[in-house]
Amino acid sequence: MIVQAHRLHPQLSVQQLCDLFAVSRSWYYEQLNHLPDEEELALRDEIERIILEFPGYGYRRVTRALHRQGQFVNHKRVLRIMREESLLCHLKKRFVVKTTDSHHRLPVYPNALAGMQLERLDQAWVADITYIRLNNAFVYLACLLDAFSRRCVGWHLSHEMTTSLPLAALRQAVLARHPGSGLIHHSDRGVQYASQAYVEQLKQIGAVISMSDVDNPYDNAKAESFFKTLKQEEVYLKDYQSFADAQANLMVFIEKVYNVKRLHSSLGYLPPVEFEALYTSLPRS
């Protein structure tokens, strides 16, 4: 701190600074010998900038982000700097609100995704619902992800967790993607996804309906992973004052950060939109 103070106030002499901070001149000069060089300072600044934009990034994603900018720094060095600057993410898990009611008499469907090798866009979508806490209430978010690219292709926020919630997300996704017949739609066995209105909408677009097996927490892992990212990198960092506030912030995160900028390890550290563009540009045999 004393060295930073000297940089900010060069008019002060070394002795004045030492008197101000109650340290010896020998201690001050020892600190000078341990100062990072200009390259190290620039790297620290860039790492901090990345963390400010993507608060949930660990050192591996930060390293990849630096590589994409042409800074080929070792991940161990990034980890050291992030530890020294207290930039490592340590978000705690919040309480959980149950969003799945599978105790109903509506028809359910077998898991069509189990063991499947995904090879193209709009081959399969995964759907799920989560809660978002406001100051004095809960609201509910339904999302659909392309299982191949991890892109969020449809989402909707609502005060109520009724069939209209995921149905609105589904209609948004259909309008945006125009999937062909045979699309696999995978969800849990919740009453919203098993409802007649939702199933009919899926049948109209020729979708293959797929549902998770009973009590298998890994069956819809991609949707769960998306919600974990959304909670840790957006929801838990904000204090939404109203429904409109939550909706506006979620729109920015989903459509301008998660889909467009955030690096995904499962996609070779590319954002979903960039991964889809790369996939589309590849020649087909």
C-alpha positions as CSV (number, residue, x, y, z in Angstrom):
1,M,0.0,0.0,0.0
2,I,2.8,2.4,0.8
3,V,4.4,1.9,-2.6
4,Q,1.0,2.5,-4.3
5,A,0.6,5.7,-2.2
6,H,4.0,6.9,-3.5
7,R,2.8,6.3,-7.1
8,L,-0.4,8.2,-6.5
9,H,1.5,11.1,-4.6
10,P,5.0,11.4,-6.2
11,Q,5.4,14.8,-4.5
12,L,5.9,13.1,-1.2
13,S,9.4,12.1,-0.2
14,V,10.2,8.5,0.9
15,Q,10.8,9.7,4.4
16,Q,7.4,11.5,4.5
17,L,5.7,8.3,3.4
18,C,7.6,6.2,5.9
19,D,6.6,8.6,8.7
20,L,2.9,8.5,7.5
21,F,2.7,4.7,7.5
22,A,5.0,4.3,10.6
23,V,7.5,2.1,8.8
24,S,11.3,2.2,8.4
25,R,13.1,3.2,5.2
26,S,14.7,-0.2,5.0
27,W,11.3,-1.9,5.0
28,Y,10.1,0.4,2.2
29,Y,13.1,-0.4,-0.1
30,E,12.6,-4.1,0.6
31,Q,9.1,-3.8,-0.7
32,L,10.4,-2.2,-3.8
33,N,12.5,-5.2,-4.5
34,H,9.5,-7.5,-4.5
35,L,7.2,-5.4,-6.7
36,P,5.8,-7.2,-9.8
37,D,7.0,-6.0,-13.2
38,E,4.9,-4.2,-15.7
39,E,3.9,-7.4,-17.5
40,E,2.7,-9.0,-14.3
41,L,0.7,-5.9,-13.4
42,A,-0.9,-5.8,-16.8
43,L,-1.8,-9.5,-16.4
44,R,-3.3,-9.0,-13.0
45,D,-5.4,-6.1,-14.4
46,E,-6.7,-8.2,-17.3
47,I,-7.5,-11.2,-14.9
48,E,-9.5,-8.8,-12.7
49,R,-11.3,-7.4,-15.7
50,I,-12.3,-10.9,-16.8
51,I,-13.5,-11.8,-13.3
52,L,-15.6,-8.6,-13.1
53,E,-17.3,-9.6,-16.4
54,F,-17.7,-13.3,-15.5
55,P,-17.7,-13.6,-11.7
56,G,-18.2,-17.3,-11.7
57,Y,-15.0,-18.1,-13.7
58,G,-12.4,-20.3,-12.2
59,Y,-8.7,-20.2,-13.1
60,R,-9.1,-22.6,-16.0
61,R,-11.7,-20.5,-17.8
62,V,-9.8,-17.3,-17.0
63,T,-6.7,-19.0,-18.6
64,R,-8.7,-19.9,-21.7
65,A,-10.1,-16.4,-21.9
66,L,-6.5,-15.0,-21.8
67,H,-5.5,-17.5,-24.5
68,R,-8.3,-16.3,-26.8
69,Q,-6.9,-12.8,-26.4
70,G,-3.4,-13.9,-27.4
71,Q,-1.9,-14.0,-23.9
72,F,-0.6,-17.6,-23.6
73,V,0.0,-17.7,-19.9
74,N,0.3,-20.9,-17.8
75,H,-2.8,-21.9,-15.8
76,K,-0.6,-22.3,-12.6
77,R,0.4,-18.6,-12.9
78,V,-3.2,-17.5,-13.3
79,L,-4.2,-19.6,-10.3
80,R,-1.4,-18.0,-8.2
81,I,-2.5,-14.5,-9.2
82,M,-6.1,-15.2,-8.5
83,R,-5.2,-16.6,-5.0
84,E,-3.1,-13.6,-4.2
85,E,-5.8,-11.1,-5.4
86,S,-8.6,-13.1,-3.7
87,L,-10.3,-13.6,-7.1
88,L,-11.2,-17.3,-6.7
89,C,-15.0,-18.0,-6.6
90,H,-16.3,-19.4,-3.3
91,L,-20.1,-19.2,-3.7
92,K,-22.1,-21.2,-1.2
93,K,-25.1,-23.3,-2.2
94,R,-28.4,-21.7,-1.3
95,F,-31.6,-23.3,0.0
96,V,-33.6,-25.3,-2.5
97,V,-37.2,-24.9,-3.5
98,K,-38.9,-28.0,-5.0
99,T,-40.0,-27.3,-8.6
100,T,-40.9,-30.8,-9.7
101,D,-44.2,-32.5,-8.9
102,S,-44.1,-35.9,-10.5
103,H,-46.9,-37.4,-8.4
104,H,-49.6,-37.3,-11.0
105,R,-51.6,-39.7,-13.2
106,L,-50.7,-38.1,-16.5
107,P,-48.8,-40.3,-19.1
108,V,-45.0,-40.3,-18.8
109,Y,-42.5,-41.2,-21.5
110,P,-39.4,-43.3,-21.6
111,N,-35.9,-41.7,-21.6
112,A,-34.9,-41.4,-25.3
113,L,-31.6,-39.7,-24.5
114,A,-30.0,-42.4,-22.4
115,G,-26.8,-43.5,-24.1
116,M,-27.4,-41.3,-27.2
117,Q,-24.4,-39.7,-29.0
118,L,-25.4,-36.2,-30.0
119,E,-24.1,-35.2,-33.4
120,R,-26.0,-32.0,-34.5
121,L,-27.9,-28.9,-33.6
122,D,-31.6,-29.3,-32.7
123,Q,-31.2,-33.0,-32.3
124,A,-32.3,-32.8,-28.7
125,W,-33.5,-30.1,-26.4
126,V,-33.4,-30.4,-22.6
127,A,-36.0,-28.5,-20.5
128,D,-36.3,-27.6,-16.8
129,I,-37.7,-25.1,-14.3
130,T,-36.1,-23.4,-11.4
131,Y,-37.0,-20.7,-8.9
132,I,-35.7,-17.1,-8.5
133,R,-36.1,-15.4,-5.2
134,L,-37.2,-11.7,-5.0
135,N,-37.3,-9.7,-1.9
136,N,-40.7,-10.9,-0.8
137,A,-41.7,-13.6,-3.3
138,F,-40.5,-16.4,-5.6
139,V,-40.7,-16.3,-9.4
140,Y,-40.1,-19.2,-11.7
141,L,-37.9,-19.6,-14.8
142,A,-38.4,-22.2,-17.5
143,C,-35.6,-22.8,-20.0
144,L,-34.8,-25.0,-23.0
145,L,-31.2,-25.8,-24.0
146,D,-29.9,-27.3,-27.2
147,A,-28.2,-30.4,-25.8
148,F,-25.5,-30.3,-28.5
149,S,-24.4,-26.7,-28.3
150,R,-25.6,-25.9,-24.7
151,R,-27.3,-22.7,-26.1
152,C,-30.4,-21.5,-24.3
153,V,-32.9,-21.5,-27.1
154,G,-36.0,-20.5,-25.2
155,W,-36.9,-19.1,-21.7
156,H,-39.7,-17.6,-19.8
157,L,-40.1,-16.0,-16.4
158,S,-43.4,-16.1,-14.5
159,H,-45.0,-15.5,-11.1
160,E,-46.7,-18.9,-11.3
161,M,-45.3,-22.4,-11.9
162,T,-48.2,-23.6,-14.2
163,T,-48.1,-25.2,-17.6
164,S,-48.2,-21.8,-19.3
165,L,-44.6,-21.2,-17.9
166,P,-42.7,-23.9,-19.9
167,L,-45.2,-23.6,-22.7
168,A,-44.2,-20.0,-23.3
169,A,-40.5,-21.0,-23.3
170,L,-41.2,-23.8,-25.7
171,R,-43.0,-21.6,-28.2
172,Q,-40.2,-19.1,-28.1
173,A,-37.7,-21.8,-28.9
174,V,-39.8,-23.2,-31.7
175,L,-40.1,-19.7,-33.3
176,A,-36.4,-19.1,-32.9
177,R,-35.1,-22.5,-34.2
178,H,-37.8,-24.1,-36.4
179,P,-36.8,-27.6,-35.4
180,G,-37.5,-30.5,-37.8
181,S,-39.6,-33.5,-37.0
182,G,-37.8,-36.0,-34.8
183,L,-36.4,-33.4,-32.3
184,I,-36.0,-35.1,-28.9
185,H,-37.5,-33.0,-26.1
186,H,-36.2,-34.2,-22.7
187,S,-37.5,-33.1,-19.3
188,D,-38.3,-34.4,-15.9
189,R,-41.6,-36.0,-15.1
190,G,-43.1,-32.9,-13.7
191,V,-46.8,-32.2,-14.1
192,Q,-46.1,-29.1,-16.3
193,Y,-44.2,-31.2,-18.9
194,A,-46.7,-34.1,-18.7
195,S,-49.7,-31.9,-19.1
196,Q,-52.0,-32.3,-22.1
197,A,-51.4,-28.8,-23.4
198,Y,-47.6,-29.2,-23.4
199,V,-47.6,-32.7,-24.8
200,E,-49.9,-31.6,-27.6
201,Q,-47.6,-28.7,-28.5
202,L,-44.7,-31.2,-28.8
203,K,-46.7,-33.5,-31.0
204,Q,-47.6,-30.6,-33.3
205,I,-43.9,-30.1,-34.1
206,G,-43.2,-33.8,-34.4
207,A,-41.0,-34.0,-31.3
208,V,-40.0,-37.3,-29.6
209,I,-41.0,-36.9,-26.0
210,S,-38.4,-38.0,-23.5
211,M,-38.5,-37.9,-19.7
212,S,-36.0,-38.6,-17.0
213,D,-36.1,-41.9,-15.1
214,V,-37.5,-41.9,-11.6
215,D,-35.2,-40.5,-8.9
216,N,-32.2,-40.1,-11.2
217,P,-30.6,-36.7,-10.5
218,Y,-28.1,-37.1,-13.4
219,D,-30.8,-37.7,-16.1
220,N,-31.1,-34.0,-16.9
221,A,-27.6,-32.9,-16.0
222,K,-27.2,-30.4,-18.8
223,A,-30.2,-28.4,-17.7
224,E,-29.1,-28.7,-14.1
225,S,-25.6,-27.5,-15.0
226,F,-27.1,-24.5,-16.8
227,F,-29.2,-23.5,-13.8
228,K,-26.2,-23.9,-11.5
229,T,-24.2,-21.5,-13.7
230,L,-27.1,-19.0,-13.9
231,K,-27.6,-19.0,-10.1
232,Q,-23.8,-18.7,-9.3
233,E,-22.9,-16.2,-11.9
234,E,-26.0,-14.0,-12.0
235,V,-28.8,-14.7,-9.5
236,Y,-26.7,-15.0,-6.3
237,L,-24.8,-11.8,-7.2
238,K,-27.8,-9.7,-7.6
239,D,-30.6,-8.4,-5.3
240,Y,-33.6,-8.2,-7.6
241,Q,-36.0,-5.5,-6.5
242,S,-39.0,-6.6,-8.7
243,F,-40.2,-9.0,-11.3
244,A,-39.2,-6.6,-14.0
245,D,-35.8,-6.1,-12.5
246,A,-35.2,-9.9,-12.5
247,Q,-36.5,-10.3,-16.0
248,A,-34.2,-7.6,-17.4
249,N,-31.1,-8.9,-15.7
250,L,-31.8,-12.5,-16.7
251,M,-32.4,-11.5,-20.3
252,V,-28.9,-9.8,-20.4
253,F,-27.2,-12.8,-18.7
254,I,-28.9,-15.5,-20.9
255,E,-28.9,-13.8,-24.2
256,K,-25.8,-11.6,-24.1
257,V,-23.5,-13.3,-21.6
258,Y,-24.2,-17.1,-21.4
259,N,-25.1,-17.7,-25.0
260,V,-22.6,-15.2,-26.6
261,K,-19.6,-14.7,-24.3
262,R,-19.3,-17.3,-21.6
263,L,-16.7,-20.1,-22.3
264,H,-17.9,-23.7,-21.9
265,S,-15.4,-26.4,-21.2
266,S,-17.6,-29.0,-22.9
267,L,-17.5,-27.0,-26.1
268,G,-13.7,-26.6,-26.2
269,Y,-13.9,-23.4,-24.3
270,L,-16.1,-21.7,-26.9
271,P,-19.4,-19.8,-26.2
272,P,-22.5,-21.6,-27.5
273,V,-23.2,-19.1,-30.3
274,E,-19.6,-19.3,-31.6
275,F,-19.7,-23.1,-31.3
276,E,-22.8,-23.2,-33.4
277,A,-21.3,-20.9,-36.0
278,L,-18.2,-23.1,-36.2
279,Y,-20.3,-26.3,-36.5
280,T,-22.5,-24.7,-39.3
281,S,-19.4,-23.7,-41.3
282,L,-17.9,-27.2,-41.3
283,P,-18.4,-29.1,-44.6
284,R,-20.8,-32.0,-44.5
285,S,-20.0,-35.4,-46.1
